[in-house]
Amino acid sequence: MYIEGDGLPWLRSSLVSADPTPRTPLMLRLMAQDPEPSIYLGRPCYFGFAQTRPCNPWWWTDGRFAPEVVDSMAAALARLMSRHKDAAVVLIGHSGGGSLAMLLATRPIKIAAVVTLAGNLDTEAWTRQHHFSDLLGSLNPALMATLDQRITQLHFQGGKDENIPPALASRFADRQPHAHFKVYPELDHRCCWEEKWPEILQMLSGLSSPARAEQYLGR
C-alpha cells in the first residue's frame, strides 16, 4: 500500500496551492518497480478532488494529518481489505505519507509492516526546525502510543535530507522499541530513492518477522 507525500500544499510561504496533488509522484514510480500486488492509496482532496465539496485548503495545509483524513483513508483501506481478508498489508509512505502510514497502523486493520522513506515522523519537531506554523488540528505520529510489536517497522532516511534530517526520525524510532532505522548517507529527501528501491524491496521480501528485521537492519 503506497502513500504519497504532501505534494504541493503551498506555492510559496503566503500562497496556498489550489491543488496539492504531487507533480512528480515518487511513490507511484516506486510502486511500478514492485512485483507484489500493490495499491496506491490517495489522500482526501488530492488527485482531482481539490475543488469538490467539502474540500478546502485546510485539508492539505494545517489539517493534512487530521483525524478525519486518517479516518477517511482507513475506511478506504478497510473496504479494500474486506475483499482480501487473508492479505496482510504493508504500508509504505514517503515524507508526509510516512506520517499517515504510522497513523493508519494504529487503526484496527491487519497491518504486517510499516515502511517510511524520509518520513515526517515528528511533525511538531519538523515545524520548529523550519520555523513553520503549527499544523493545528493534525495528529503527530511522535505522540502516538508504541505500535504493536507484531507490526514490523522499517524507517529509512537520507543522510543529505535537509527537509527531514535523519535526527528527527531517529528520535522517533528510539521511542518505538521495535522500530528499525537505517540512513542512506548519499540520499536526500527525494533523490535517489528509485535507485535504492530494488534493494529495499529485497529486504522486505525477507522480513517475515521482527527477528528477521533485526538480522537485516539491526536496531
C-alpha positions as CSV (number, residue, x, y, z in Angstrom):
1,M,0.0,0.0,0.0
2,Y,1.8,3.1,-1.2
3,I,1.1,6.6,0.2
4,E,2.5,9.7,-1.5
5,G,4.0,12.7,0.3
6,D,2.3,16.0,0.9
7,G,2.6,17.1,-2.7
8,L,2.2,20.8,-3.2
9,P,0.2,22.3,-0.3
10,W,1.8,25.7,-0.7
11,L,3.0,27.6,-3.9
12,R,5.1,29.9,-1.6
13,S,5.0,30.8,2.0
14,S,2.0,33.1,1.7
15,L,0.1,31.4,-1.1
16,V,-1.8,28.2,-0.7
17,S,-1.9,25.8,-3.7
18,A,-5.3,25.3,-5.4
19,D,-4.4,21.6,-6.0
20,P,-2.0,19.8,-3.7
21,T,-1.6,16.7,-6.0
22,P,2.1,15.8,-6.4
23,R,3.6,16.9,-9.7
24,T,6.3,14.2,-9.5
25,P,4.7,11.2,-7.7
26,L,7.7,9.3,-6.3
27,M,5.6,6.6,-4.7
28,L,3.9,5.8,-8.0
29,R,7.3,5.3,-9.6
30,L,8.4,3.1,-6.7
31,M,5.2,1.0,-6.9
32,A,5.9,0.4,-10.6
33,Q,9.1,-1.5,-9.5
34,D,7.2,-3.7,-7.0
35,P,6.4,-7.1,-8.3
36,E,3.9,-7.7,-5.5
37,P,0.2,-6.8,-5.8
38,S,0.1,-3.1,-4.8
39,I,-2.4,-0.3,-4.3
40,Y,-1.8,3.5,-4.5
41,L,-3.8,4.9,-1.6
42,G,-4.8,8.5,-2.3
43,R,-5.3,11.3,0.3
44,P,-8.6,13.2,0.6
45,C,-8.9,16.2,-1.8
46,Y,-5.9,15.1,-3.9
47,F,-5.9,13.7,-7.4
48,G,-8.5,15.9,-9.0
49,F,-10.8,16.4,-6.0
50,A,-9.4,19.6,-4.6
51,Q,-12.2,21.8,-5.9
52,T,-15.0,19.4,-4.9
53,R,-17.1,19.8,-1.7
54,P,-16.3,19.7,1.2
55,C,-12.6,20.1,0.2
56,N,-10.8,23.3,1.1
57,P,-7.1,24.2,1.6
58,W,-7.2,23.5,5.3
59,W,-7.2,19.7,4.4
60,W,-3.9,19.9,2.7
61,T,-2.2,22.6,4.9
62,D,-2.8,22.6,8.7
63,G,-5.2,19.7,8.6
64,R,-3.2,17.4,6.4
65,F,-2.9,14.8,9.2
66,A,-6.2,15.5,10.8
67,P,-8.1,12.6,12.4
68,E,-10.7,12.9,9.6
69,V,-8.0,12.4,7.0
70,V,-6.8,9.3,8.7
71,D,-10.4,8.0,9.2
72,S,-11.1,8.5,5.5
73,M,-8.0,6.6,4.4
74,A,-8.6,3.9,7.0
75,A,-12.2,3.4,5.7
76,A,-11.0,3.1,2.1
77,L,-8.3,0.7,3.2
78,A,-10.8,-1.4,5.2
79,R,-13.2,-1.6,2.2
80,L,-10.3,-2.8,0.0
81,M,-9.2,-5.4,2.6
82,S,-12.7,-6.7,3.1
83,R,-12.3,-8.3,-0.4
84,H,-8.9,-9.7,0.6
85,K,-9.4,-11.0,4.1
86,D,-6.3,-13.1,4.2
87,A,-3.9,-10.4,3.0
88,A,-1.5,-8.7,5.4
89,V,-1.0,-5.0,4.5
90,V,2.4,-3.3,4.2
91,L,2.0,0.4,4.5
92,I,4.8,2.3,2.6
93,G,4.9,6.1,2.8
94,H,7.2,8.9,1.7
95,S,7.6,12.1,3.7
96,G,4.1,13.1,4.9
97,G,2.9,9.8,3.6
98,G,5.1,8.2,6.2
99,S,3.2,10.2,8.9
100,L,-0.1,8.8,7.6
101,A,1.3,5.3,7.3
102,M,2.2,5.4,11.0
103,L,-1.2,6.8,12.0
104,L,-3.0,4.3,9.9
105,A,-1.1,1.5,11.6
106,T,-2.9,2.3,14.9
107,R,-6.3,1.5,13.3
108,P,-7.9,-1.9,13.6
109,I,-6.7,-3.2,10.2
110,K,-4.4,-6.2,9.7
111,I,-1.1,-4.5,9.2
112,A,2.1,-6.6,8.8
113,A,4.6,-3.8,8.4
114,V,5.1,0.0,8.1
115,V,7.9,1.3,5.9
116,T,8.7,5.0,5.8
117,L,11.0,6.8,3.4
118,A,12.2,10.2,4.6
119,G,9.2,10.0,6.9
120,N,7.9,13.1,8.7
121,L,7.5,11.2,12.0
122,D,7.5,14.1,14.4
123,T,5.5,16.9,12.8
124,E,6.0,19.3,15.7
125,A,9.8,19.0,15.6
126,W,9.6,19.4,11.9
127,T,7.6,22.7,12.0
128,R,10.0,24.0,14.7
129,Q,13.0,23.0,12.5
130,H,11.8,25.1,9.6
131,H,10.0,27.8,11.6
132,F,6.7,26.8,10.0
133,S,3.3,27.5,11.7
134,D,2.0,24.6,13.7
135,L,-0.2,22.1,11.9
136,L,-3.2,22.8,14.1
137,G,-5.8,20.1,14.0
138,S,-3.3,17.5,12.8
139,L,-2.1,14.4,14.6
140,N,1.6,13.9,15.3
141,P,2.9,10.4,15.0
142,A,5.5,11.2,17.6
143,L,2.7,11.4,20.2
144,M,1.1,8.1,19.4
145,A,1.4,5.1,21.6
146,T,4.0,2.4,20.9
147,L,2.9,0.4,17.9
148,D,2.1,-3.2,18.3
149,Q,5.3,-5.2,18.3
150,R,3.8,-7.7,15.8
151,I,3.9,-4.9,13.2
152,T,7.4,-4.6,11.7
153,Q,8.6,-1.0,11.5
154,L,11.3,0.0,9.0
155,H,12.3,3.6,8.8
156,F,14.7,4.8,6.0
157,Q,16.2,8.2,5.9
158,G,18.6,10.1,3.6
159,G,21.8,11.4,5.1
160,K,21.6,14.6,3.0
161,D,17.9,15.3,3.7
162,E,17.6,18.9,4.7
163,N,13.8,18.8,4.8
164,I,13.5,16.0,7.3
165,P,17.0,15.5,8.8
166,P,17.8,11.9,10.0
167,A,18.0,13.1,13.6
168,L,14.2,13.8,13.6
169,A,13.3,10.3,12.5
170,S,16.0,8.7,14.7
171,R,14.5,10.2,17.8
172,F,11.1,8.9,16.8
173,A,12.5,5.4,16.2
174,D,14.2,5.5,19.6
175,R,10.7,5.9,21.2
176,Q,9.3,2.9,19.3
177,P,11.1,-0.1,20.9
178,H,10.6,-2.4,18.0
179,A,11.4,0.0,15.2
180,H,14.4,-0.4,12.9
181,F,16.1,2.6,11.5
182,K,18.6,3.0,8.6
183,V,20.3,6.0,7.0
184,Y,21.4,6.0,3.4
185,P,24.2,8.7,3.5
186,E,24.0,9.5,-0.2
187,L,20.3,10.1,-0.4
188,D,18.3,13.3,0.3
189,H,14.6,13.9,0.6
190,R,13.7,12.9,-3.0
191,C,16.9,11.7,-4.6
192,C,17.6,8.9,-5.2
193,W,15.1,6.5,-3.7
194,E,14.3,4.9,-7.0
195,E,17.8,3.6,-7.2
196,K,17.7,2.1,-3.7
197,W,14.2,0.7,-4.0
198,P,15.1,-2.7,-5.5
199,E,17.4,-3.2,-2.6
200,I,14.7,-2.2,-0.1
201,L,12.2,-4.4,-1.8
202,Q,14.6,-7.3,-1.4
203,M,14.8,-6.6,2.3
204,L,11.0,-6.5,2.5
205,S,10.6,-9.8,0.8
206,G,12.7,-11.5,3.5
207,L,11.2,-9.7,6.5
208,S,8.6,-12.2,7.8
209,S,9.1,-11.2,11.4
210,P,10.7,-8.6,13.6
211,A,13.5,-11.1,14.3
212,R,14.3,-11.1,10.6
213,A,14.3,-7.3,10.6
214,E,16.9,-7.4,13.3
215,Q,19.1,-9.7,11.1
216,Y,18.8,-7.3,8.1
217,L,19.0,-3.9,9.7
218,G,19.8,-4.1,13.4
219,R,18.0,-1.9,15.9
